[in-house]
C-alpha cells in the first residue's frame, strides 16, 4: 500500500511538473510572438526602401502600393504612396508611367484621379518617343480619362444649375 501511495505521489509530482513546464513554455512562446509582432513593423520595409533609394523602380512601385493599400504591419498613407509613385515615374520609363497612369485611371492601388492619369500618360508619351517600341497605351488612357472627366462634369453641371435656381426663387 505504501508503495502504491508513493507511486501515486511521484506520478502526480511529475504530472504537476510537466504541466507547469508546458505552461511556462507556452507563456514564453506567447511573449516572444508578441515581441516579434511589435517590432516587426519597424523593419518590414527596410530592404524594400533601400532598394528603392538605390533606384529600383519596381521597389518604388511596391512601396507605393503597400502605402496605399496598407497591410497588417503598415498603415495606409496616401502621401507616402503618392511620393513613391512620383519617384518611380521620374526614375522609370514608359512602362512604369503607363502602370501608374492605369492605377489612377482605374482606382487600383491608388485613389481614382483622372488628372493624374493624364499627367502620367503624358510622361509616358515622352519616354515612348525616346524608345519607339511597343504599343503606345498613353493615348488610350488619356482619352478614357478625359471622357470620364467630361462625364463627371456633365453630371455636376445640372446640380449647380438647380442650386442656382433655388437661391433665386
DSSP file (Angstrom, degrees, kcal/mol; ACC not computed):
  #  RESIDUE AA STRUCTURE BP1 BP2  ACC     N-H-->O    O-->H-N    N-H-->O    O-->H-N    TCO  KAPPA ALPHA  PHI   PSI    X-CA   Y-CA   Z-CA
    1    1 A X     >        0   0    0      0, 0.0     4,-2.5     0, 0.0     5,-0.2   0.000 360.0 360.0 360.0 -43.8    0.0    0.0    0.0
    2    2 A X  H  >  +     0   0    0      1,-0.2     4,-2.6     2,-0.2     5,-0.2   0.888 360.0  52.8 -62.2 -37.9    2.8    2.4    0.9
    3    3 A X  H  > S+     0   0    0      2,-0.2     4,-2.5     1,-0.2    -1,-0.2   0.907 109.4  48.7 -63.2 -41.5    4.5    1.6   -2.4
    4    4 A X  H  > S+     0   0    0      2,-0.2     4,-2.4     1,-0.2    -2,-0.2   0.905 112.3  47.6 -65.7 -41.6    1.2    2.4   -4.3
    5    5 A X  H  X S+     0   0    0     -4,-2.5     4,-2.6     2,-0.2    -2,-0.2   0.918 112.4  50.0 -64.9 -42.2    0.8    5.7   -2.5
    6    6 A X  H  X S+     0   0    0     -4,-2.6     4,-2.5     1,-0.2    -2,-0.2   0.908 110.8  49.5 -61.9 -42.4    4.4    6.6   -3.1
    7    7 A X  H  X S+     0   0    0     -4,-2.5     4,-2.7     2,-0.2    -2,-0.2   0.902 111.4  49.2 -63.2 -40.9    4.0    5.8   -6.8
    8    8 A X  H  X S+     0   0    0     -4,-2.4     4,-2.9     2,-0.2     5,-0.2   0.915 111.4  49.0 -65.3 -42.5    0.9    7.9   -7.0
    9    9 A X  H  X S+     0   0    0     -4,-2.6     4,-2.3     2,-0.2    -2,-0.2   0.921 113.5  46.6 -63.5 -43.5    2.6   10.8   -5.3
   10   10 A X  H  X S+     0   0    0     -4,-2.5     4,-2.5     2,-0.2    -2,-0.2   0.918 113.4  49.1 -64.6 -43.2    5.6   10.5   -7.7
   11   11 A X  H  X S+     0   0    0     -4,-2.7     4,-2.3     1,-0.2    -2,-0.2   0.919 112.3  47.4 -62.6 -44.7    3.3   10.3  -10.7
   12   12 A X  H  X S+     0   0    0     -4,-2.9     4,-2.7     2,-0.2    -1,-0.2   0.877 110.9  52.9 -63.7 -37.8    1.3   13.4   -9.5
   13   13 A X  H  X S+     0   0    0     -4,-2.3     4,-2.5    -5,-0.2    -2,-0.2   0.935 110.8  45.7 -63.5 -46.5    4.6   15.3   -8.9
   14   14 A X  H  X S+     0   0    0     -4,-2.5     4,-2.8     2,-0.2    -2,-0.2   0.894 113.1  50.7 -64.0 -38.9    5.8   14.5  -12.4
   15   15 A X  H  X S+     0   0    0     -4,-2.3     4,-2.7     2,-0.2     5,-0.2   0.930 111.6  47.7 -63.0 -45.1    2.4   15.5  -13.9
   16   16 A X  H  X S+     0   0    0     -4,-2.7     4,-2.3     2,-0.2    -2,-0.2   0.912 113.5  47.3 -63.0 -43.0    2.4   18.7  -12.0
   17   17 A X  H  X S+     0   0    0     -4,-2.5     4,-2.5     2,-0.2    -2,-0.2   0.916 112.8  49.4 -63.8 -44.1    6.0   19.5  -13.1
   18   18 A X  H  X S+     0   0    0     -4,-2.8     4,-2.5     2,-0.2    -2,-0.2   0.923 112.2  47.1 -62.0 -46.0    5.2   18.6  -16.7
   19   19 A X  H  X S+     0   0    0     -4,-2.7     4,-2.3     1,-0.2     5,-0.2   0.908 112.6  50.2 -63.8 -42.1    2.0   20.8  -16.7
   20   20 A X  H  X S+     0   0    0     -4,-2.3     4,-2.3    -5,-0.2    -2,-0.2   0.917 111.9  47.7 -62.0 -43.5    4.0   23.7  -15.2
   21   21 A X  H  X S+     0   0    0     -4,-2.5     4,-2.8     2,-0.2    -2,-0.2   0.907 111.1  49.7 -65.9 -42.0    6.7   23.4  -17.7
   22   22 A X  H  X S+     0   0    0     -4,-2.5     4,-2.4     2,-0.2    -1,-0.2   0.897 112.4  47.7 -66.9 -37.5    4.4   23.3  -20.7
   23   23 A X  H  X S+     0   0    0     -4,-2.3     4,-2.4     2,-0.2    -1,-0.2   0.893 111.9  51.1 -65.3 -39.2    2.5   26.4  -19.4
   24   24 A X  H  X S+     0   0    0     -4,-2.3     4,-2.4    -5,-0.2    -2,-0.2   0.923 111.3  47.0 -62.8 -44.9    5.8   28.1  -18.9
   25   25 A X  H  X S+     0   0    0     -4,-2.8     4,-2.7     2,-0.2    -2,-0.2   0.905 112.1  50.3 -63.7 -42.0    6.9   27.2  -22.5
   26   26 A X  H  X S+     0   0    0     -4,-2.4     4,-2.3     1,-0.2    -1,-0.2   0.901 110.5  50.6 -62.9 -39.8    3.6   28.4  -23.8
   27   27 A X  H  X S+     0   0    0     -4,-2.4     4,-2.4     2,-0.2    -2,-0.2   0.913 110.6  48.6 -63.4 -43.2    4.0   31.6  -21.9
   28   28 A X  H  X S+     0   0    0     -4,-2.4     4,-2.7     2,-0.2    -2,-0.2   0.912 110.9  50.5 -63.1 -42.7    7.5   32.2  -23.3
   29   29 A X  H  X S+     0   0    0     -4,-2.7     4,-2.6     1,-0.2    -1,-0.2   0.904 110.8  50.1 -61.0 -40.8    6.3   31.5  -26.8
   30   30 A X  H  X S+     0   0    0     -4,-2.3     4,-2.5     2,-0.2    -2,-0.2   0.920 111.2  47.6 -63.8 -45.1    3.5   34.0  -26.3
   31   31 A X  H  X S+     0   0    0     -4,-2.4     4,-2.4     2,-0.2    -2,-0.2   0.926 113.2  48.5 -61.9 -45.1    5.9   36.7  -25.0
   32   32 A X  H  X S+     0   0    0     -4,-2.7     4,-2.5     1,-0.2    -2,-0.2   0.910 111.5  49.5 -62.7 -42.9    8.3   36.0  -27.9
   33   33 A X  H  X S+     0   0    0     -4,-2.6     4,-2.6     2,-0.2    -1,-0.2   0.914 111.5  48.9 -63.8 -43.2    5.5   36.2  -30.5
   34   34 A X  H  X S+     0   0    0     -4,-2.5     4,-2.3     2,-0.2    -2,-0.2   0.917 111.5  49.4 -62.3 -43.3    4.2   39.5  -29.0
   35   35 A X  H  X S+     0   0    0     -4,-2.4     4,-2.0     1,-0.2    -2,-0.2   0.924 111.8  49.1 -61.3 -44.1    7.7   41.0  -29.0
   36   36 A X  H  X S+     0   0    0     -4,-2.5     4,-1.7     1,-0.2    -2,-0.2   0.925 111.3  48.8 -61.4 -45.7    8.1   39.9  -32.7
   37   37 A X  H  X S+     0   0    0     -4,-2.6     4,-0.7     1,-0.2    -1,-0.2   0.886 111.8  49.6 -63.3 -39.2    4.8   41.4  -33.8
   38   38 A X  H  < S+     0   0    0     -4,-2.3     4,-0.2     1,-0.2    -1,-0.2   0.887 120.7  33.7 -67.1 -39.1    5.5   44.7  -32.0
   39   39 A X  H  X S+     0   0    0     -4,-2.0     4,-0.7    -5,-0.2     3,-0.4   0.534  98.2  80.7 -98.0  -7.2    9.0   45.1  -33.5
   40   40 A X  H >X S+     0   0    0     -4,-1.7     4,-1.0     1,-0.2     3,-0.8   0.868  85.6  62.5 -65.2 -35.9    8.4   43.6  -36.9
   41   41 A X  H 3< S+     0   0    0     -4,-0.7     4,-0.5     1,-0.2     3,-0.3   0.842  95.8  59.7 -57.9 -36.2    6.7   46.8  -38.1
   42   42 A X  H 34 S+     0   0    0     -3,-0.4    -1,-0.2    -4,-0.2    -2,-0.2   0.816 116.9  28.3 -66.2 -30.9    9.9   48.7  -37.7
   43   43 A X  H X< S+     0   0    0     -3,-0.8     3,-0.6    -4,-0.7     4,-0.5   0.415  90.2  98.6-113.0   0.8   12.0   46.6  -40.1
   44   44 A X  T 3< S+     0   0    0     -4,-1.0     4,-0.3    -3,-0.3     3,-0.2   0.896  94.0  31.8 -59.3 -44.7    9.4   45.3  -42.6
   45   45 A X  T 3> S+     0   0    0     -4,-0.5     4,-3.1     1,-0.2     5,-0.3   0.448  89.6 100.0 -96.6  -1.1   10.1   47.8  -45.3
   46   46 A X  H <> S+     0   0    0     -3,-0.6     4,-2.5     1,-0.2     5,-0.2   0.915  85.1  44.5 -56.2 -49.4   13.8   48.4  -44.8
   47   47 A X  H  > S+     0   0    0     -4,-0.5     4,-2.1    -3,-0.2    -1,-0.2   0.908 116.5  47.7 -63.0 -38.4   15.1   46.2  -47.6
   48   48 A X  H  > S+     0   0    0     -4,-0.3     4,-2.5     2,-0.2    -2,-0.2   0.900 112.1  49.1 -67.4 -41.1   12.5   47.5  -50.0
   49   49 A X  H  X S+     0   0    0     -4,-3.1     4,-2.8     2,-0.2    -2,-0.2   0.880 109.8  51.9 -66.4 -38.0   13.2   51.1  -49.1
   50   50 A X  H  X S+     0   0    0     -4,-2.5     4,-1.2    -5,-0.3    -2,-0.2   0.921 111.4  47.1 -63.4 -42.8   17.0   50.5  -49.5
   51   51 A X  H  <>S+     0   0    0     -4,-2.1     5,-2.2    -5,-0.2     3,-0.2   0.915 113.8  47.8 -64.2 -42.5   16.3   49.0  -53.0
   52   52 A X  H ><5S+     0   0    0     -4,-2.5     3,-1.7     1,-0.2    -2,-0.2   0.905 109.1  53.2 -65.5 -41.5   14.0   52.0  -53.9
   53   53 A X  H 3<5S+     0   0    0     -4,-2.8    -1,-0.2     1,-0.3    -2,-0.2   0.771 104.6  56.8 -65.1 -24.2   16.6   54.5  -52.6
   54   54 A X  T 3<5S-     0   0    0     -4,-1.2    -1,-0.3    -3,-0.2    -2,-0.2   0.421 130.7 -92.7 -88.5   3.3   19.2   52.9  -54.9
   55   55 A X  T < 5S+     0   0    0     -3,-1.7     2,-0.9     1,-0.2    -3,-0.2   0.532  72.1 150.2 105.6   6.7   16.9   53.5  -57.9
   56   56 A X     >< -     0   0    0     -5,-2.2     4,-1.8     1,-0.2     3,-0.3  -0.629  26.6-167.2 -76.3 105.7   14.9   50.2  -58.2
   57   57 A X  H  > S+     0   0    0     -2,-0.9     4,-2.5     1,-0.2     5,-0.2   0.830  84.6  57.2 -67.9 -31.4   11.6   51.4  -59.8
   58   58 A X  H  > S+     0   0    0      1,-0.2     4,-2.3     2,-0.2    -1,-0.2   0.884 107.4  49.3 -66.7 -34.7    9.8   48.1  -59.1
   59   59 A X  H  > S+     0   0    0     -3,-0.3     4,-2.4     2,-0.2    -2,-0.2   0.882 109.6  52.2 -67.4 -38.0   10.6   48.6  -55.4
   60   60 A X  H  X S+     0   0    0     -4,-1.8     4,-2.3     2,-0.2    -2,-0.2   0.924 110.6  47.5 -62.5 -44.0    9.3   52.2  -55.6
   61   61 A X  H  X S+     0   0    0     -4,-2.5     4,-2.4     2,-0.2    -2,-0.2   0.911 110.9  51.5 -63.1 -42.5    6.1   50.9  -57.1
   62   62 A X  H  X S+     0   0    0     -4,-2.3     4,-2.8     1,-0.2    -2,-0.2   0.914 109.6  49.7 -61.9 -42.2    5.7   48.2  -54.5
   63   63 A X  H  X S+     0   0    0     -4,-2.4     4,-2.8     2,-0.2     5,-0.2   0.918 109.9  51.3 -62.8 -42.3    6.2   50.8  -51.7
   64   64 A X  H  X S+     0   0    0     -4,-2.3     4,-1.8     1,-0.2    -2,-0.2   0.920 112.8  45.6 -59.3 -43.4    3.6   53.0  -53.3
   65   65 A X  H  X S+     0   0    0     -4,-2.4     4,-2.8     2,-0.2     5,-0.4   0.909 112.7  50.3 -66.6 -42.7    1.1   50.1  -53.4
   66   66 A X  H  X S+     0   0    0     -4,-2.8     4,-2.8     1,-0.2    -2,-0.2   0.937 112.7  45.9 -62.1 -46.9    1.9   49.0  -49.9
   67   67 A X  H  < S+     0   0    0     -4,-2.8    10,-3.1     2,-0.2    -1,-0.2   0.833 115.4  47.7 -68.0 -30.6    1.4   52.5  -48.5
   68   68 A X  H  < S+     0   0    0     -4,-1.8    -2,-0.2    -5,-0.2    -1,-0.2   0.952 122.3  31.3 -74.3 -47.9   -1.8   53.0  -50.5
   69   69 A X  H  < S-     0   0    0     -4,-2.8     7,-0.2    -5,-0.2    -2,-0.2   0.823  99.2-147.2 -79.5 -30.4   -3.5   49.7  -49.6
   70   70 A X     <  -     0   0    0     -4,-2.8     2,-0.2    -5,-0.4     5,-0.2   0.179   9.0-141.8  74.8 154.3   -1.9   49.3  -46.1
   71   71 A X        -     0   0    0      3,-3.0     5,-0.1    -4,-0.1    -5,-0.0  -0.754  35.8 -83.2-136.4-175.1   -1.1   45.9  -44.7
   72   72 A X  S    S+     0   0    0     -2,-0.2     3,-0.1     1,-0.2   -31,-0.1   0.816 131.8  31.4 -62.2 -28.5   -1.3   44.3  -41.3
   73   73 A X  S    S+     0   0    0      1,-0.1     2,-0.4   -33,-0.1    -1,-0.2   0.572 116.9  56.6-107.9 -12.2    2.0   45.9  -40.5
   74   74 A X  S    S-     0   0    0     -8,-0.1    -3,-3.0   -30,-0.1    -1,-0.1  -0.982  75.9-133.1-127.9 128.0    1.9   49.2  -42.4
   75   75 A X        -     0   0    0     -2,-0.4    -5,-0.2    -5,-0.2     2,-0.1  -0.467  34.5 -94.4 -78.5 149.8   -0.8   51.8  -42.1
   76   76 A X        +     0   0    0     -7,-0.2     2,-0.3    -2,-0.1    -8,-0.2  -0.394  47.5 174.0 -59.4 133.4   -2.4   53.4  -45.2
   77   77 A X     >  -     0   0    0    -10,-3.1     4,-2.2     1,-0.1     5,-0.1  -0.783  17.8-172.7-149.5  99.8   -0.6   56.6  -46.1
   78   78 A X  H  > S+     0   0    0     -2,-0.3     4,-2.9     1,-0.2     5,-0.2   0.856  86.9  55.9 -62.9 -37.1   -1.7   58.4  -49.3
   79   79 A X  H  > S+     0   0    0      2,-0.2     4,-2.2     1,-0.2    -1,-0.2   0.936 111.2  42.5 -63.5 -45.7    1.1   61.0  -49.1
   80   80 A X  H  > S+     0   0    0      2,-0.2     4,-2.4     1,-0.2    -1,-0.2   0.879 113.5  53.9 -67.1 -36.6    3.8   58.3  -48.9
   81   81 A X  H  X S+     0   0    0     -4,-2.2     4,-2.3     2,-0.2    -2,-0.2   0.954 110.9  44.6 -61.3 -50.0    2.0   56.3  -51.7
   82   82 A X  H  X S+     0   0    0     -4,-2.9     4,-2.7     1,-0.2     5,-0.2   0.879 110.7  56.2 -61.3 -38.9    2.0   59.4  -54.0
   83   83 A X  H  X S+     0   0    0     -4,-2.2     4,-2.4    -5,-0.2    -1,-0.2   0.937 110.6  42.9 -58.2 -48.1    5.6   60.1  -53.1
   84   84 A X  H  X S+     0   0    0     -4,-2.4     4,-2.4     2,-0.2    -2,-0.2   0.870 113.7  51.0 -71.3 -35.8    6.8   56.7  -54.2
   85   85 A X  H  X S+     0   0    0     -4,-2.3     4,-2.3     2,-0.2    -1,-0.2   0.926 112.3  47.7 -63.8 -42.9    4.6   56.6  -57.3
   86   86 A X  H  X S+     0   0    0     -4,-2.7     4,-2.0     2,-0.2    -2,-0.2   0.912 112.5  48.2 -64.2 -42.6    6.0   60.0  -58.3
   87   87 A X  H  X S+     0   0    0     -4,-2.4     4,-2.1    -5,-0.2     5,-0.2   0.902 111.5  50.5 -64.7 -40.7    9.6   58.9  -57.6
   88   88 A X  H  X S+     0   0    0     -4,-2.4     4,-2.8     1,-0.2    -2,-0.2   0.894 109.2  51.9 -63.4 -40.0    9.0   55.7  -59.7
   89   89 A X  H  < S+     0   0    0     -4,-2.3    -1,-0.2     1,-0.2    -2,-0.2   0.894 110.7  47.5 -64.4 -39.4    7.6   57.7  -62.6
   90   90 A X  H  < S+     0   0    0     -4,-2.0    -1,-0.2     1,-0.2    -2,-0.2   0.881 122.1  34.6 -69.1 -38.0   10.7   60.0  -62.6
   91   91 A X  H  < S+     0   0    0     -4,-2.1    -2,-0.2    -5,-0.2    -1,-0.2   0.730 111.9  71.1 -88.8 -23.7   13.1   57.1  -62.5
   92   92 A X  S  < S-     0   0    0     -4,-2.8     2,-0.1    -5,-0.2    -3,-0.0  -0.123  72.1-132.6 -85.6-176.0   11.1   54.7  -64.5
   93   93 A X     >  -     0   0    0     34,-0.0     4,-2.0    33,-0.0     5,-0.2  -0.116  52.0 -48.5-114.4-147.4   10.4   54.7  -68.2
   94   94 A X  H  > S+     0   0    0      1,-0.2     4,-2.4     2,-0.2     5,-0.2   0.929 130.5  49.0 -58.3 -52.3    7.4   54.2  -70.4
   95   95 A X  H  > S+     0   0    0      1,-0.2     4,-2.5     2,-0.2    -1,-0.2   0.880 110.2  51.4 -61.9 -40.1    6.0   51.0  -68.7
   96   96 A X  H  > S+     0   0    0      1,-0.2     4,-2.3     2,-0.2    -1,-0.2   0.931 112.0  46.1 -62.3 -45.9    6.3   52.4  -65.2
   97   97 A X  H  X S+     0   0    0     -4,-2.0     4,-2.6     2,-0.2    -2,-0.2   0.873 112.1  50.9 -67.2 -36.8    4.4   55.6  -66.2
   98   98 A X  H  X S+     0   0    0     -4,-2.4     4,-2.6     2,-0.2    -1,-0.2   0.918 109.9  50.8 -64.4 -43.0    1.7   53.6  -68.0
   99   99 A X  H  X S+     0   0    0     -4,-2.5     4,-1.9    -5,-0.2    -2,-0.2   0.923 113.0  44.8 -61.1 -44.3    1.3   51.4  -65.0
  100  100 A X  H  X S+     0   0    0     -4,-2.3     4,-2.2     2,-0.2     5,-0.2   0.910 111.7  52.7 -67.4 -41.6    0.9   54.4  -62.7
  101  101 A X  H  X S+     0   0    0     -4,-2.6     4,-2.3     1,-0.2    -2,-0.2   0.918 109.9  49.2 -59.7 -43.4   -1.5   56.1  -65.1
  102  102 A X  H  X S+     0   0    0     -4,-2.6     4,-2.6     2,-0.2     6,-0.3   0.877 108.0  54.4 -62.8 -38.6   -3.7   52.9  -65.2
  103  103 A X  H  X>S+     0   0    0     -4,-1.9     4,-1.7     1,-0.2     5,-1.4   0.931 112.9  41.9 -62.6 -45.1   -3.7   52.8  -61.4
  104  104 A X  H  <5S+     0   0    0     -4,-2.2     9,-2.0     2,-0.2    -2,-0.2   0.861 114.9  51.9 -70.2 -34.5   -5.0   56.3  -61.1
  105  105 A X  H  <5S+     0   0    0     -4,-2.3    -2,-0.2    -5,-0.2    -1,-0.2   0.918 122.4  28.9 -66.4 -43.5   -7.4   55.8  -64.0
  106  106 A X  H  <5S-     0   0    0     -4,-2.6    -2,-0.2    -5,-0.2    -1,-0.2   0.557 104.3-119.7 -97.6  -9.7   -9.0   52.7  -62.6
  107  107 A X  T  <5 +     0   0    0     -4,-1.7     2,-0.6    -5,-0.3     5,-0.2   0.831  60.5 148.3  74.0  31.0   -8.5   53.3  -58.9
  108  108 A X  S   <S-     0   0    0     -5,-1.4    -1,-0.2    -6,-0.3    -2,-0.1  -0.900  79.6 -15.7-103.1 117.7   -6.4   50.2  -58.4
  109  109 A X  S    S+     0   0    0     -2,-0.6     2,-0.3    -3,-0.1    -1,-0.2   0.646 136.4  60.1  62.0  16.9   -3.8   50.7  -55.6
  110  110 A X  S    S-     0   0    0     -7,-0.3     2,-0.2   -42,-0.1    -1,-0.1  -0.954  96.5 -94.7-162.3 152.0   -4.4   54.5  -55.9
  111  111 A X        -     0   0    0     -2,-0.3    -4,-0.2     1,-0.1    -3,-0.1  -0.520  56.6 -94.7 -69.8 137.3   -7.3   56.8  -55.4
  112  112 A X        +     0   0    0     -2,-0.2     2,-0.2    -5,-0.2    -7,-0.2  -0.304  56.9 161.9 -55.1 128.0   -9.1   57.5  -58.8
  113  113 A X     >  -     0   0    0     -9,-2.0     4,-2.0     1,-0.1     5,-0.1  -0.762  21.8-172.2-153.2 100.7   -7.7   60.7  -60.2
  114  114 A X  H  > S+     0   0    0     -2,-0.2     4,-2.2     1,-0.2     5,-0.2   0.824  87.6  56.9 -67.8 -32.0   -8.2   61.3  -63.9
  115  115 A X  H  > S+     0   0    0      2,-0.2     4,-2.3     1,-0.2    -1,-0.2   0.923 109.4  45.1 -64.7 -43.1   -5.9   64.4  -63.9
  116  116 A X  H  > S+     0   0    0      2,-0.2     4,-2.8     1,-0.2     5,-0.3   0.871 109.4  56.5 -68.1 -34.9   -3.0   62.3  -62.5
  117  117 A X  H  X S+     0   0    0     -4,-2.0     4,-2.0     1,-0.2    -2,-0.2   0.929 110.4  44.4 -59.7 -44.3   -3.8   59.5  -65.0
  118  118 A X  H  X S+     0   0    0     -4,-2.2     4,-2.4     2,-0.2    -2,-0.2   0.906 112.2  53.0 -65.7 -41.9   -3.5   62.1  -67.8
  119  119 A X  H  X S+     0   0    0     -4,-2.3     4,-1.9     1,-0.2    -2,-0.2   0.931 112.4  42.8 -60.0 -48.0   -0.3   63.5  -66.3
  120  120 A X  H  X S+     0   0    0     -4,-2.8     4,-2.2     1,-0.2    -1,-0.2   0.841 112.1  54.4 -70.4 -32.0    1.4   60.1  -66.0
  121  121 A X  H  X S+     0   0    0     -4,-2.0     4,-1.9    -5,-0.3    -1,-0.2   0.884 107.2  51.6 -66.6 -37.7    0.2   59.2  -69.5
  122  122 A X  H  X S+     0   0    0     -4,-2.4     4,-1.5     2,-0.2    -2,-0.2   0.917 109.8  48.9 -62.6 -42.8    1.8   62.4  -70.9
  123  123 A X  H  X S+     0   0    0     -4,-1.9     4,-1.8     1,-0.2    -2,-0.2   0.899 108.1  54.4 -63.1 -39.6    5.1   61.5  -69.1
  124  124 A X  H  X S+     0   0    0     -4,-2.2     4,-2.8     1,-0.2    -1,-0.2   0.884 102.5  58.1 -61.0 -37.9    4.8   58.0  -70.7
  125  125 A X  H  X S+     0   0    0     -4,-1.9     4,-2.6     1,-0.2    -1,-0.2   0.905 103.0  53.3 -56.4 -42.6    4.5   59.7  -74.1
  126  126 A X  H  X S+     0   0    0     -4,-1.5     4,-1.1     1,-0.2    -1,-0.2   0.936 113.0  42.3 -59.1 -47.9    7.8   61.4  -73.5
  127  127 A X  H  X S+     0   0    0     -4,-1.8     4,-2.0     1,-0.2     5,-0.2   0.863 111.8  55.4 -67.8 -35.6    9.5   58.0  -72.8
  128  128 A X  H  X S+     0   0    0     -4,-2.8     4,-3.0     1,-0.2     5,-0.2   0.909 104.0  53.9 -64.3 -41.9    7.7   56.3  -75.7
  129  129 A X  H  < S+     0   0    0     -4,-2.6    -1,-0.2     1,-0.2    -2,-0.2   0.831 110.4  49.0 -60.9 -31.0    9.0   58.9  -78.1
  130  130 A X  H  < S+     0   0    0     -4,-1.1    -1,-0.2    -5,-0.2    -2,-0.2   0.874 120.2  32.7 -77.0 -37.3   12.5   58.0  -76.9
  131  131 A X  H  < S-     0   0    0     -4,-2.0    -2,-0.2     2,-0.1    -3,-0.2   0.771  80.9-161.7 -95.8 -25.8   12.3   54.2  -77.1
  132  132 A X     <  +     0   0    0     -4,-3.0     2,-0.3    -5,-0.2    -3,-0.1   0.820  48.5 112.6  51.1  40.4    9.9   53.9  -80.2
  133  133 A X        +     0   0    0     -5,-0.2    -1,-0.2     2,-0.1    -2,-0.1  -0.984  55.7  13.1-138.9 155.7    8.9   50.3  -79.5
  134  134 A X  S    S-     0   0    0     -2,-0.3     2,-0.4    -3,-0.1    -3,-0.0  -0.165  97.6 -43.7  79.1-175.7    5.7   48.5  -78.4
  135  135 A X        -     0   0    0      1,-0.0     2,-1.0     2,-0.0    -2,-0.1  -0.741  52.4-127.5 -92.6 136.4    2.2   49.9  -78.4
  136  136 A X        +     0   0    0     -2,-0.4     3,-0.4     1,-0.2     4,-0.4  -0.742  30.8 173.5 -87.2 103.9    1.6   53.4  -77.1
  137  137 A X     >  +     0   0    0     -2,-1.0     4,-2.2     1,-0.2     5,-0.2   0.555  60.1  86.5 -84.7  -9.9   -1.1   53.0  -74.4
  138  138 A X  H  > S+     0   0    0      1,-0.2     4,-2.8     2,-0.2     5,-0.2   0.866  84.9  54.3 -64.4 -35.8   -0.9   56.6  -73.2
  139  139 A X  H  > S+     0   0    0     -3,-0.4     4,-2.4     1,-0.2    -1,-0.2   0.911 109.4  48.7 -64.1 -40.6   -3.3   57.9  -75.9
  140  140 A X  H  > S+     0   0    0     -4,-0.4     4,-2.4     2,-0.2    -2,-0.2   0.921 112.7  47.6 -63.5 -44.4   -5.9   55.3  -74.8
  141  141 A X  H  X S+     0   0    0     -4,-2.2     4,-2.7     2,-0.2     5,-0.2   0.929 113.0  47.8 -63.6 -46.0   -5.5   56.2  -71.1
  142  142 A X  H  X S+     0   0    0     -4,-2.8     4,-2.7     1,-0.2     5,-0.2   0.920 112.6  49.0 -62.4 -43.2   -5.7   60.0  -71.8
  143  143 A X  H  X S+     0   0    0     -4,-2.4     4,-2.2    -5,-0.2    -1,-0.2   0.919 113.6  46.3 -62.8 -43.6   -8.8   59.5  -74.0
  144  144 A X  H  X S+     0   0    0     -4,-2.4     4,-2.3     2,-0.2    -2,-0.2   0.908 113.8  48.4 -66.1 -41.9  -10.6   57.4  -71.3
  145  145 A X  H  X S+     0   0    0     -4,-2.7     4,-2.4     2,-0.2    -2,-0.2   0.914 112.7  47.7 -64.6 -43.2   -9.6   59.8  -68.5
  146  146 A X  H  X S+     0   0    0     -4,-2.7     4,-2.5     2,-0.2    -1,-0.2   0.886 110.9  52.1 -66.1 -37.3  -10.9   62.8  -70.5
  147  147 A X  H  X S+     0   0    0     -4,-2.2     4,-2.4    -5,-0.2    -2,-0.2   0.930 111.8  46.0 -61.7 -45.7  -14.1   61.0  -71.3
  148  148 A X  H  X S+     0   0    0     -4,-2.3     4,-2.3     2,-0.2    -2,-0.2   0.867 111.6  51.9 -67.3 -36.0  -14.7   60.2  -67.7
  149  149 A X  H  X S+     0   0    0     -4,-2.4     4,-2.6     2,-0.2    -2,-0.2   0.918 110.7  47.9 -64.7 -42.6  -13.8   63.8  -66.7
  150  150 A X  H  X S+     0   0    0     -4,-2.5     4,-2.1     2,-0.2    -2,-0.2   0.905 112.3  49.1 -63.7 -41.0  -16.3   65.1  -69.2
  151  151 A X  H  X S+     0   0    0     -4,-2.4     4,-1.6     2,-0.2    -1,-0.2   0.904 111.8  49.6 -63.9 -40.8  -19.0   62.7  -68.0
  152  152 A X  H  X S+     0   0    0     -4,-2.3     4,-1.4     1,-0.2    -2,-0.2   0.909 112.1  46.6 -65.4 -43.5  -18.2   63.7  -64.4
  153  153 A X  H  X S+     0   0    0     -4,-2.6     4,-1.8     1,-0.2    -1,-0.2   0.829 108.8  55.9 -70.5 -30.4  -18.5   67.5  -65.2
  154  154 A X  H  X S+     0   0    0     -4,-2.1     4,-0.9     1,-0.2    -1,-0.2   0.859 108.3  48.4 -67.6 -34.7  -21.7   66.9  -67.1
  155  155 A X  H  X S+     0   0    0     -4,-1.6     4,-0.7     1,-0.2    -1,-0.2   0.811 112.5  48.4 -73.8 -29.2  -23.3   65.3  -64.0
  156  156 A X  H  X S+     0   0    0     -4,-1.4     4,-1.9     1,-0.2    -2,-0.2   0.800  99.4  67.8 -80.4 -29.0  -22.1   68.1  -61.8
  157  157 A X  H  X S+     0   0    0     -4,-1.8     4,-2.3     1,-0.2     5,-0.2   0.920  97.6  49.5 -61.4 -47.9  -23.5   70.9  -64.1
  158  158 A X  H  X S+     0   0    0     -4,-0.9     4,-2.6     1,-0.2    -1,-0.2   0.882 109.8  53.3 -60.5 -35.8  -27.2   70.1  -63.6
  159  159 A X  H  X S+     0   0    0     -4,-0.7     4,-2.1     2,-0.2    -1,-0.2   0.925 109.0  48.6 -62.5 -43.5  -26.8   70.1  -59.9
  160  160 A X  H  X S+     0   0    0     -4,-1.9     4,-2.0     1,-0.2    -2,-0.2   0.913 112.2  48.8 -63.8 -42.5  -25.1   73.5  -60.0
  161  161 A X  H  X S+     0   0    0     -4,-2.3     4,-2.2     1,-0.2    -2,-0.2   0.911 111.0  49.6 -64.1 -42.5  -27.9   74.9  -62.2
  162  162 A X  H  X S+     0   0    0     -4,-2.6     4,-1.6     1,-0.2    -1,-0.2   0.856 110.6  50.6 -67.0 -33.5  -30.6   73.5  -59.9
  163  163 A X  H  X S+     0   0    0     -4,-2.1     4,-1.6    -5,-0.2    -1,-0.2   0.886 109.2  51.0 -69.8 -37.7  -28.9   75.0  -56.8
  164  164 A X  H  X S+     0   0    0     -4,-2.0     4,-1.5     1,-0.2    -2,-0.2   0.906 108.8  51.8 -64.2 -40.8  -28.7   78.4  -58.5
  165  165 A X  H  X S+     0   0    0     -4,-2.2     4,-1.9     1,-0.2    -1,-0.2   0.872 107.2  53.3 -64.2 -37.2  -32.4   78.3  -59.4
  166  166 A X  H  < S+     0   0    0     -4,-1.6    -1,-0.2     1,-0.2    -2,-0.2   0.880 107.6  50.1 -65.0 -37.6  -33.3   77.5  -55.8
  167  167 A X  H  < S+     0   0    0     -4,-1.6    -1,-0.2     1,-0.2    -2,-0.2   0.805 109.6  52.0 -73.0 -27.4  -31.4   80.5  -54.5
  168  168 A X  H  <        0   0    0     -4,-1.5    -2,-0.2     1,-0.2    -1,-0.2   0.905 360.0 360.0 -73.0 -41.3  -33.1   82.8  -57.0
  169  169 A X     <        0   0    0     -4,-1.9    -1,-0.2    -5,-0.1    -2,-0.2   0.463 360.0 360.0 -85.8 360.0  -36.6   81.8  -56.0
